[in-house]
């Protein structure tokens, strides 16, 4: 057995279930503040497409998804984040996954050079998958605080040089879970500059990118910031999106 399994913490929902065990809700019921269960129906055209293609369920799909899906994802990313035409190549830049949670966890296994001093940086508070990914890839988690005094945003300039030298991956979450704070384009560009200086990968969890108040001002994403500062190869940048949040399709994982 991998000894690092002992470092993993119980999943938050397990701890929450234990805490509320035996507690009865008020007459009106309670408001669940645990899993972000969706309140809206899945898009009908998606359900219709699934039904129309059920006869293909007896065939193995391509690992990287059908070309039409990857092209559709590429087109959406270009529209949403104002990227130049052909900035993204669906063959090179896009990979559908069976759940963003699984991808956030698994990709670190490919990137970490397992050394005694390897660090994976992550926000605090944080999505617990980041911590598990660090431990199971042989790295040590390093928590950078996102506090009220800074509008729950990270201040990357407070992280010392020794930490950056040891950093191999930094997880960011924008809009943040659970804070909702959005990292600005200027902050993202600053982080890209640091990634070039210290040679680490930015893993941007943007699963909540389509949940925002001002319809005329959607949150900036890492791809948009990279293009703005001339990093058109998106070097050191990997971004995670989710159909669960933007399309009400968590069951598709």
Beta strands, then each sheet from edge to edge (+ up, - down):
strand 1: 119-124
strand 2: 140-145
strand 3: 167-173
strand 4: 201-205
strand 5: 237-240
sheet 1: 2+ 1+ 3+ 4+ 5+
end
